[in-house]
Amino acid sequence: MTETHFIVDILVLLAAAVVAVPLFQRLGLGAVLGFLVAGTLVGPWGLGYIEAVDEIRHLAEFGVVFLLFVIGIEMKPSRLWVMRRSVFGLGTAQVLLTGTVITLVALAFEMPTRSALIVGFGLALSSTAFGLQILSDKGQLGTAYGRTSFAILLLQDLAIVPLMALLPLLAQRDLPIPEDVELAALESVAIIVGVFVLGRLLLRPALQIVARNRRNPEIFTATGILLVLGAAWLTDWAGLSMALGAFLGGLLLADSHYRHQIMADIQPFRGLLLGLFFMSVGMSINFGLLGEQGFLVAGMVGGLLLLKAMILWALCRVTGRSNTESMQVALLLAQAGEFGFILFGLANMLGVLDDEHFQLLLVTIALSMAATPLLTKLSESLGRTLAGASPAAPPSIKPIPASRDHVIVAGFGRIGRPLARSLAKAKLPYLVLEIDPERVTRAQALDYPVFFGDASRIEILRAAGAAHASMVVFAMDRMESIGQGVVTVREAFPGLPVYARAWDARMAKRLATLGVTFTVPETLASGQQLSRVVLQASGVPEEITARLIEDSQDWKHQKLTKFSAADKRAGYRDILLVMTPGIDEKTILEYAAALAEDCRAALTVAEILTEASTIVEENVSSPDELEQQMKEDRCIRLDALVAGLNVELDIQTKVLVGRPHEEIVREVVTNERDLVLKAAEGGNGLKERLFGDNDFRLLRACPCSVLLVRTIPPKPYRHRRVCAGVYQDENPGGRRDNRYAINRRILEQATWIATSQFAELHIVHAWDAYGEQDMRSGRSYLHFDADNYVASEHQRNRLALKTCLSELRESMDSGGLPLFEPVCHLVKGNHRDEITKVATELEADLVVVGDLASSGMTHLIVDSTAEAIIRQLNCSVLVVKPPNFVTPIVVDEN
């Protein structure tokens, strides 16, 4: 009988959810409210079909566990780093200020301090489910207010961790509240550190082993569920909440290659159990309070919405957001969130929150969430009114210009965009027809020849100059549009070559019957192969085409051996130029291109993705899509910048996401770059001295040479005076460091640049007679004549430098470079001071020094020689690394 009863309960819950949730989503009220209303209708306060609320709630708590796991796994460290100022600045300020104000209000109404603390910070959190759903449905996650709202929601999701850790401690009445907060913070830190250490050591290797068992994919699903529940049990055993453990388990996999598969595997469990949780909350809500204490409930809901909106608006304005953006953020996030149900439910179970306040808070949260769709509909018009702005006019779209002997590309999407980049790099005339006005506006803002028009219509093709074009390429996203376009061209322009993309072999055969010149099934080839065929058909030589498109399996081999043996290069092979904010991008790009041409090296231009972006990304519905769209837009911008160069170089572009020095090192290690070139950031303040800036972090971690650019030579961007600094250290006891290897590399790389750019080469060999002062004062245990000792040291250093140069000259000559005649400066004194002094007197525009492997804590106390010289000089500095340098940054090879 009992089993039948539970089956009936399950059927009732499923039926209520199936009816209510789609209805509420269609009304724009969201799935969360649909679950709440469904639970209310079938629960004790509604129709009374279900009475076993407590049993259902215990099962539904696992929905919260899976929700926190998914939130953790979506907290990519690289994403947090990109948005760090908004997340940890604006987001932290919102949580702390709103939580404090609501706590003070609760205390003013004589609520116990422990309860007021949880109520204040619980209501400070907004609804992640509502906020992201509204932004995703409207495609506004990429707008300015969408990115700001997302950053605040990210911090609020993080804030649930210490709040969950605080609750069990608040339930212990024998501890004072300040001690509760301190213990919660310490426990949170200790558990996070412990879980991360164990996860790094055990979790990823275990997942790698399981992933290899492809015959039983359900084992991987079981492993994912085991991970969620195991992490939850571990923190529950430690006296904290299960949700906290699940969050930490997800956080461990945030940057793992397995995150997408695990999310896909547990998503059905998460959705069902979380929906069950919200339905159990709906069953617990006493809507009878609306009749008994209607004015109090209305006052709490209205006061909460008004208070949070005012604080959010003020903080956004203070941090430089526009009036319209601030109003939209404030009204979107004014409600309380689903975490309030979780926190207050747990607080009620632990005795921190009494039943009366618990019921009032549940009703308040539910009604504030119900008001959110109405508030968001009012936000745009209200924001424009406050800003004194009229409705935005539709963006102007440029007309299609007259052209001849050009390539017409139809579609600027996944296939058309890389094809357009390749055509631009090849300096071929082309134009793009795109039906999406937002894509057109964004591309035109980046100076791409993209114009609005439906390429399947004959009048649009005529306006695009199809009668005089060299070919047309159909790369639209819709198969029907491609077929219609092919038919139109064949009827109106029978002699025009037609190239088209195809989804599969069946579509390719169909297009062939319609008369296309060439088509590529996407199941057999990629957009890069289509780009190759189009470039070759346009008359671009095969060698240049191969260099423009990085898609052949032996690309790296071709890149390293594209010069003949008689023209063998000696120098850098692969240069990485890192673009940083606030630099003259055109000048430093031309400088890097000149250096790459002189060294006959490949050049890659990279930019670190930051949140400081003025580009509005429309129709973005998820955080991953937002990140990908931002990367694509930066790539388009970089490609447009590179296309303006008049050089014959293989220049690639890419966007890196994460902490600058870590992502640069990973790029260097993964793609075997041998020189990183970036503008010097400098800085000698207290913060830089204690923690180092991005330059010094990069120097201490990068395994290849790093060129920090401060001054760029005038056109044609060639250095005129290069100064190489070498020296010999001595340890206590008279044992000299073996710096031959690093000194040899310093001279070698200085010679590469000086010889290829016909610059003067000056070599500063700093030396010192260690122990000379003790000899002259009589305190030395060595009974040598000081003058003879100094003379012998001078002779020894002179001979060492001469031998090194002789060996280097032989090796460089065998590599095809002409002989060089450097000017040698053998100077006695402190090597840091002497190298800096001579370089300054010579007015060198490039100084080359070496840096050995990091020596642990030493760098936290004393600058290395390279760092000290960089701080003292105002010219560009090239820092050379030893061949055995090992980076401290972990690079995931998988």
HELIX and SHEET records of a PDB file:
HELIX    1   1 THR A    2  ARG A   26  1                                  25    
HELIX    2   2 ALA A   31  VAL A   42  1                                  12    
HELIX    3   3 VAL A   53  ILE A   73  1                                  21    
HELIX    4   4 PRO A   77  VAL A   82  1                                   6    
HELIX    5   5 ARG A   84  ARG A   84  1                                   1    
HELIX    6   6 ARG A   85  GLY A   91  3                                   7    
HELIX    7   7 THR A   92  ALA A  108  1                                  17    
HELIX    8   8 THR A  113  ALA A  124  1                                  12    
HELIX    9   9 THR A  128  LYS A  138  1                                  11    
HELIX   10  10 ALA A  144  LEU A  170  1                                  27    
HELIX   11  11 ILE A  177  LEU A  198  1                                  22    
HELIX   12  12 GLY A  199  LEU A  203  3                                   5    
HELIX   13  13 ARG A  204  ALA A  211  1                                   8    
HELIX   14  14 PRO A  217  TRP A  237  1                                  21    
HELIX   15  15 MET A  242  LEU A  252  1                                  11    
HELIX   16  16 ARG A  259  SER A  284  1                                  26    
HELIX   17  17 LEU A  289  GLU A  292  1                                   4    
HELIX   18  18 GLY A  294  VAL A  318  1                                  25    
HELIX   19  19 ASN A  323  LEU A  332  1                                  10    
HELIX   20  20 GLU A  338  LEU A  350  1                                  13    
HELIX   21  21 ASP A  355  ALA A  387  1                                  33    
HELIX   22  22 GLY A  416  LYS A  425  1                                  10    
HELIX   23  23 PRO A  437  ALA A  445  1                                   9    
HELIX   24  24 ILE A  458  ALA A  463  1                                   6    
HELIX   25  25 ALA A  466  HIS A  468  5                                   3    
HELIX   26  26 MET A  479  ALA A  492  1                                  14    
HELIX   27  27 ALA A  505  LEU A  514  1                                  10    
HELIX   28  28 GLY A  527  ALA A  537  1                                  11    
HELIX   29  29 GLU A  542  LEU A  548  1                                   7    
HELIX   30  30 TRP A  555  LEU A  560  1                                   6    
HELIX   31  31 ALA A  565  ASP A  567  5                                   3    
HELIX   32  32 GLU A  585  CYS A  599  1                                  15    
HELIX   33  33 PRO A  623  ALA A  643  1                                  21    
HELIX   34  34 PRO A  660  ASN A  671  1                                  12    
HELIX   35  35 LEU A  686  PHE A  691  1                                   6    
HELIX   36  36 ASN A  694  ALA A  701  1                                   8    
HELIX   37  37 TYR A  740  SER A  756  1                                  17    
HELIX   38  38 GLU A  772  SER A  777  1                                   6    
HELIX   39  39 ALA A  786  SER A  814  1                                  29    
HELIX   40  40 HIS A  831  LEU A  842  1                                  12    
HELIX   41  41 THR A  858  ILE A  861  1                                   4    
HELIX   42  42 THR A  865  GLN A  872  1                                   8    
SHEET    1   A 6 VAL A 450  PHE A 452  0                                        
SHEET    2   A 6 TYR A 430  GLU A 434  1                                        
SHEET    3   A 6 VAL A 407  ALA A 410  1                                        
SHEET    4   A 6 MET A 471  PHE A 474  1                                        
SHEET    5   A 6 VAL A 498  ALA A 502  1                                        
SHEET    6   A 6 PHE A 518  PRO A 521  1                                        
SHEET    1   B10 ILE A 651  LEU A 656  0                                        
SHEET    2   B10 ALA A 602  ILE A 608  1                                        
SHEET    3   B10 ASP A 574  MET A 579  1                                        
SHEET    4   B10 LEU A 675  ALA A 679  1                                        
SHEET    5   B10 SER A 705  VAL A 709  1                                        
SHEET    6   B10 SER A 876  VAL A 880 -1                                        
SHEET    7   B10 LEU A 846  GLY A 850  1                                        
SHEET    8   B10 ARG A 721  TYR A 727  1                                        
SHEET    9   B10 GLU A 760  TRP A 767  1                                        
SHEET   10   B10 VAL A 823  LYS A 828  1                                        
END                                                                             
